Amino acid sequence: MTAFQFSALFLSALLITTLVKLWLAYRHLGHIQKHRTQVPPDFSAQIDLAAHQKAADYTRAKIHLGLLNVLFDAALLLMFTLGGGIQQIADWALLTFDDALMQGAAIILVVLLLSALLETPFNWYRTFVIEARFGFNKMTPLLYLIDMIKGLLLGAVLGLPLLFGVLWLMGKVGQNWWLYVWGVWVVFNLLLLFIYPTFIAPLFNKFSPLQDETLKARISALLQKCGFTAQGLFVMDGSKRSAHGNAYFTGFGKTKRIVFFDTLLARLSPAEIEAVLAHELGHFKQHHVIKRIISSFVMSLAFLWLLAQLMQAAWFYTGLGVTIPHESLATALALLLFFMVMPVFSFLLNPLMSFYSRKHEFEADAYAAQQTDARDLSSALVKMYQDNAATLTPDPLYSTFYDSHPPAMVRIARLKSLAV
């Protein structure tokens, strides 16, 4: 393949991906607007028209911002690649630093920081305009900035050693570097799973032991029934930042924790909380967590192997607007370019990943229906849809591409069929 051919392929893939994203978004907007005037019959007893219309307007506001984000991301990618942005940063790094590792790391870090900085207005608008308009945002500008600084510092502490290690392996251990890098990546991610509940999550939120003894006893009985052990039951101060509610498991092995948002506990009945927890337990009992970890590791291995092949081809660099100013920068540039353009070529595979995730959600729902009353999970989900202003009427094709969970009407109908 020539550089010109790869440039044409990249531009075609970017154009197709962008147009498909825009088309899906407009379909989604139209479908939601079409069904805005009537609550779906299965939900009319629990959700009134005002709440349904709020969810429709909230979703449409997010999609309108997403349309701008899609166009901005495409323009930013072109600016960095064929527009010469990465080339200028690489030239600067070569003149500024003497060490090859520092040069490579500087290129990647500058691109990441610039991207994050340029994306900040979208995140700010999403938080302080859209979320605030619909009554969800509880975050102050000061807390937003503190979170951002914490995130940057945490990224530096964890990410910089990983980045330097990966670049060193790519340049020093020969053609099979991708196997060594994959091994480091696996260890790094498993380590994060272990340390996240105890050391990382508390940097951003306060976690308090569940105080409701009646609810605690009920949950403990469910855990014992399901053969599940956890380090503890915790309540997270989610209301500090948002009115949205959720519950989740975190950690791995002996560090597993069950975490409830305080907003969720305030809204659901004990039976509904138990049903939501049973759903999360279903993910563990069906080995979904392990399956997802393994599948992500398999995919990362395949991506690293592909990168190892591409970095040997001059057309890969020049086809993306980069002329390597020095051989020592080849590995860093290959790593950066690959992970910047890979989403462009893999976007059309999204439905496969979404299908896999939704399959797991159905299986977890079925497990919850065996351990608790399916009607409790159904009513809990409806409350969560209402409290989070999740649309009940997504466009089916849009949902196929983007939604990791089944659409509300499909999911509730399935639960009703499981109710005893």
C-alpha positions in Angstrom: 0.0 0.0 0.0 1.2 3.5 -0.8 0.9 6.5 1.5 -1.6 8.1 -0.9 -3.8 5.0 -0.8 -3.7 4.9 3.0 -4.6 8.6 3.2 -7.5 8.0 0.9 -8.6 5.0 3.0 -8.3 6.9 6.3 -10.3 9.9 4.9 -13.0 7.6 3.5 -13.3 5.7 6.8 -13.4 9.0 8.8 -16.1 10.4 6.4 -18.2 7.3 6.6 -17.9 7.0 10.4 -18.8 10.7 10.9 -21.7 10.5 8.5 -23.1 7.4 10.2 -22.8 9.0 13.6 -24.6 12.1 12.4 -27.3 10.0 10.7 -27.8 7.8 13.8 -28.1 10.9 16.0 -30.7 12.6 13.7 -32.7 9.3 13.6 -32.5 9.2 17.4 -33.7 12.9 17.7 -36.6 12.3 15.3 -37.7 9.1 17.0 -37.7 10.6 20.4 -39.6 13.7 19.2 -42.2 11.5 17.5 -43.0 9.6 20.7 -42.7 12.6 23.0 -46.4 13.3 23.3 -47.4 9.9 24.8 -46.0 7.7 27.6 -45.5 4.1 26.4 -48.5 2.0 27.7 -46.3 -0.3 29.8 -45.0 2.7 31.8 -48.0 5.0 32.0 -48.9 3.8 35.5 -45.5 4.8 37.0 -44.3 7.6 34.8 -46.4 10.7 34.0 -46.3 12.7 30.7 -44.2 15.5 32.3 -41.5 13.1 33.4 -41.5 11.4 30.0 -41.2 14.7 28.2 -38.4 15.8 30.5 -36.5 12.6 29.6 -37.1 13.3 25.9 -35.9 16.9 26.1 -32.9 15.9 28.2 -31.9 13.2 25.8 -32.3 15.6 22.8 -30.2 18.2 24.5 -27.4 15.7 25.0 -27.6 14.5 21.4 -27.5 18.1 20.0 -24.3 18.6 22.0 -23.1 15.2 20.8 -23.6 16.3 17.1 -21.2 19.2 17.7 -18.8 16.9 19.5 -18.7 14.4 16.5 -17.8 17.2 14.1 -15.2 18.6 16.5 -13.6 15.3 17.1 -13.3 14.6 13.3 -11.8 18.1 12.8 -9.4 17.6 15.7 -8.2 14.3 14.4 -7.6 15.8 10.9 -5.7 18.7 12.5 -3.4 16.3 14.4 -2.8 14.0 11.5 -3.0 15.3 7.9 -3.1 18.8 9.2 0.4 18.5 10.5 -0.2 18.9 14.3 1.6 15.8 15.3 4.4 16.5 12.9 5.0 19.9 14.5 4.9 18.4 18.0 7.4 15.7 17.0 9.7 18.3 15.5 9.5 20.3 18.7 10.2 17.3 21.0 13.2 16.4 18.9 14.7 19.9 19.4 13.7 20.1 23.1 14.8 16.8 24.6 18.0 14.7 24.1 16.7 11.4 25.4 14.6 9.3 23.0 12.2 8.1 25.7 11.6 11.7 26.8 11.0 12.8 23.2 8.5 10.0 22.6 6.7 10.5 25.9 6.5 14.3 25.3 4.8 13.9 22.0 2.1 11.6 23.4 1.6 13.7 26.5 1.3 17.0 24.6 -1.3 15.5 22.2 -3.3 14.0 25.1 -3.2 17.2 27.1 -4.2 19.4 24.1 -7.0 17.0 23.3 -8.3 17.1 26.9 -8.0 20.9 27.0 -9.9 21.3 23.8 -12.6 18.9 24.9 -13.1 20.8 28.2 -15.7 23.3 26.9 -17.9 20.3 25.9 -17.6 18.7 29.3 -18.2 22.0 31.0 -21.3 22.8 29.0 -22.6 19.2 29.5 -22.2 19.6 33.3 -23.1 23.2 34.0 -25.7 23.8 31.3 -27.4 20.6 30.3 -27.2 18.7 33.6 -28.0 21.9 35.5 -31.0 22.8 33.3 -32.6 19.5 34.0 -31.9 19.5 37.7 -29.1 16.9 37.9 -25.9 18.8 38.5 -24.8 19.3 42.1 -21.2 20.1 41.2 -19.7 23.5 41.8 -17.1 25.0 39.4 -14.5 24.6 42.2 -15.3 20.9 42.7 -15.1 20.5 38.9 -11.6 22.0 38.8 -10.5 20.0 41.9 -11.7 16.8 40.2 -9.8 17.7 37.0 -6.6 18.4 38.9 -6.9 15.2 40.9 -7.5 13.3 37.6 -4.4 14.8 36.0 -2.2 14.0 39.1 -3.6 10.5 39.2 -3.0 10.1 35.5 0.6 11.2 36.0 1.3 8.9 38.9 -0.2 5.8 37.2 0.2 6.6 33.6 3.7 8.0 33.2 5.5 4.9 34.5 3.3 2.8 32.2 4.0 5.1 29.2 7.8 5.1 29.8 7.7 1.3 30.3 5.8 0.6 27.1 8.0 2.9 25.0 11.1 1.3 26.5 9.9 -2.2 25.7 8.9 -1.2 22.2 12.4 0.1 21.5 14.5 -2.4 23.3 13.2 -6.0 23.4 13.0 -6.8 19.6 10.3 -7.8 17.2 8.2 -9.5 19.9 7.9 -6.4 22.0 4.1 -6.6 21.6 4.0 -9.7 23.8 5.9 -8.0 26.5 3.8 -4.8 26.3 0.7 -6.9 26.5 2.0 -8.6 29.6 2.6 -5.3 31.3 -0.8 -4.0 30.2 -2.5 -7.1 31.7 -0.7 -6.7 35.0 -1.4 -3.0 35.1 -5.1 -3.4 34.6 -5.4 -6.2 37.2 -3.5 -4.0 39.6 -6.0 -1.2 39.0 -8.9 -3.6 39.7 -7.4 -4.4 43.1 -6.4 -0.9 44.2 -9.3 1.1 42.8 -11.8 0.5 45.6 -9.4 1.3 48.4 -7.0 3.9 47.1 -8.5 5.6 43.9 -12.2 5.9 44.4 -11.9 7.5 47.8 -9.9 10.4 46.2 -13.1 11.5 44.5 -16.0 10.3 46.7 -16.7 9.5 50.4 -17.7 5.9 51.1 -19.5 5.2 54.3 -20.5 1.8 55.6 -24.2 1.1 55.1 -26.0 2.1 58.4 -29.5 0.7 57.8 -29.3 -2.5 59.9 -32.5 -3.9 58.5 -31.4 -3.4 54.9 -27.9 -4.7 55.7 -29.4 -7.9 57.1 -31.6 -8.3 54.1 -28.6 -7.8 51.7 -26.4 -10.1 53.8 -29.0 -12.9 53.5 -29.1 -12.4 49.7 -25.3 -12.6 49.5 -25.2 -15.7 51.6 -27.9 -17.3 49.5 -26.0 -16.5 46.3 -22.6 -17.6 47.7 -21.0 -14.2 47.3 -18.5 -12.6 49.7 -17.6 -8.9 49.7 -15.3 -6.7 51.7 -18.3 -4.5 52.7 -21.5 -2.6 51.9 -20.9 1.1 51.2 -22.9 4.2 50.5 -21.3 6.7 48.1 -22.0 10.4 48.3 -23.1 10.6 44.7 -25.4 13.5 45.5 -22.3 15.7 46.0 -21.9 15.8 42.2 -25.2 14.7 40.7 -28.8 13.7 41.3 -28.4 10.6 39.2 -28.5 7.3 41.1 -26.8 3.9 40.6 -25.3 0.9 42.3 -22.3 -1.2 41.4 -19.7 -3.7 42.4 -16.1 -2.7 42.4 -12.8 -4.4 43.0 -11.6 -7.9 42.3 -11.0 -11.0 44.4 -10.9 -10.1 48.1 -11.2 -6.4 47.4 -14.8 -6.6 46.1 -17.1 -4.0 47.4 -20.8 -3.3 47.0 -21.5 0.4 46.5 -24.9 2.2 46.5 -25.3 5.8 45.5 -27.0 7.7 48.4 -29.5 9.0 45.8 -30.5 5.4 44.9 -31.1 4.4 48.5 -33.3 7.4 49.1 -35.5 6.4 46.1 -35.9 2.6 46.1 -37.7 0.4 48.6 -35.7 -2.4 50.4 -37.2 -5.0 48.0 -36.2 -3.0 45.0 -32.7 -2.4 46.3 -32.4 -6.2 46.9 -33.5 -6.9 43.3 -31.0 -4.4 41.9 -28.3 -6.0 43.9 -29.4 -9.5 42.7 -28.9 -8.2 39.1 -25.4 -7.1 39.9 -24.7 -10.4 41.6 -25.9 -12.1 38.4 -23.0 -10.5 36.5 -20.6 -12.3 38.9 -22.4 -15.6 39.0 -22.6 -15.7 35.2 -18.9 -14.8 35.1 -19.5 -11.7 33.0 -16.8 -9.7 34.7 -14.2 -12.4 34.0 -15.5 -12.8 30.4 -15.2 -9.1 29.8 -11.8 -8.9 31.3 -10.6 -11.8 29.2 -12.2 -10.4 26.0 -10.6 -7.0 26.6 -7.2 -8.6 27.0 -7.6 -10.7 23.9 -8.6 -7.6 21.9 -5.6 -5.6 23.3 -3.3 -8.5 22.3 -4.7 -8.4 18.7 -4.4 -4.6 18.5 -0.8 -4.7 19.7 0.1 -7.4 17.2 -1.5 -5.3 14.4 0.4 -2.2 15.6 3.7 -4.2 15.4 3.0 -4.9 11.8 1.9 -1.4 10.9 4.9 0.3 12.5 7.2 -1.4 10.0 5.4 0.3 7.1 6.4 3.8 6.1 3.0 4.4 4.4 1.4 4.1 7.8 3.1 7.3 9.1 3.2 9.3 5.9 -0.3 8.4 5.0 -1.4 10.1 8.3 0.6 13.2 7.6 3.7 12.3 9.6 7.3 12.2 8.4 9.5 10.7 11.1 12.0 13.3 12.0 14.3 10.8 13.7 14.2 7.0 13.9 14.1 7.1 17.7 10.6 8.7 17.5 9.1 5.9 15.3 7.7 3.8 18.2 6.0 6.7 20.0 4.5 8.0 16.8 3.3 4.6 15.8 1.7 4.1 19.2 0.0 7.5 19.1 -1.2 7.3 15.5 -2.6 3.8 15.9 -4.7 4.5 18.9 -5.9 7.8 17.5 -7.2 6.4 14.2 -8.3 2.9 15.3 -11.7 4.1 16.5 -12.3 5.4 12.9 -11.8 2.0 11.5 -13.6 0.0 14.2 -16.7 2.1 14.8 -18.9 -0.1 12.6 -18.2 -3.0 14.9 -20.0 -1.2 17.8 -23.2 -3.2 17.4 -21.3 -6.4 18.1 -19.9 -5.1 21.4 -23.3 -3.6 22.3 -25.0 -7.0 21.6 -22.5 -8.8 23.8 -23.1 -6.4 26.6 -26.9 -6.5 26.3 -26.8 -10.3 26.3 -25.1 -10.1 29.7 -27.7 -7.7 31.0 -30.5 -10.0 30.0 -28.7 -12.9 31.7 -28.2 -10.9 34.9 -31.9 -9.9 34.9 -32.8 -13.6 34.6 -30.6 -14.4 37.5 -32.1 -11.6 39.6 -35.6 -13.0 38.8 -34.6 -16.3 40.2 -33.3 -14.8 43.5 -35.9 -12.1 44.0 -39.2 -11.0 42.6 -38.8 -9.8 38.9 -41.5 -7.2 39.6 -39.3 -5.5 42.1 -36.4 -5.3 39.7 -38.9 -4.0 37.0 -40.3 -1.3 39.3 -36.7 -0.3 40.5 -35.6 0.1 36.9 -38.6 2.2 36.0 -37.8 4.5 39.0 -34.2 4.7 37.8 -35.3 5.5 34.2 -37.4 8.3 35.6 -34.9 9.7 38.1 -32.1 9.6 35.5 -34.4 11.0 32.8 -33.5 8.1 30.5 -35.6 8.0 27.4 -38.1 5.2 27.1 -38.2 5.5 23.3 -34.7 5.4 21.8 -34.4 4.8 18.1 -33.8 1.1 17.7 -30.8 1.4 15.3 -29.2 4.1 17.5 -29.6 1.8 20.5 -28.1 -1.1 18.6 -24.9 1.0 18.0 -24.5 2.7 21.4 -26.5 1.1 24.2 -24.8 -1.3 26.5 -28.2 -2.0 28.1 -31.4 -3.2 26.5 -33.9 -0.5 25.6 -36.4 0.1 28.4 -39.5 -1.4 26.8 -37.6 -4.5 25.7 -36.1 -5.0 29.1 -39.2 -4.5 31.1 -41.2 -6.7 28.8 -38.6 -9.5 29.3 -38.8 -9.1 33.1 -42.6 -9.3 33.0 -42.3 -12.6 31.2 -40.0 -13.8 34.0 -42.3 -12.7 36.9 -43.8 -15.6 38.8 
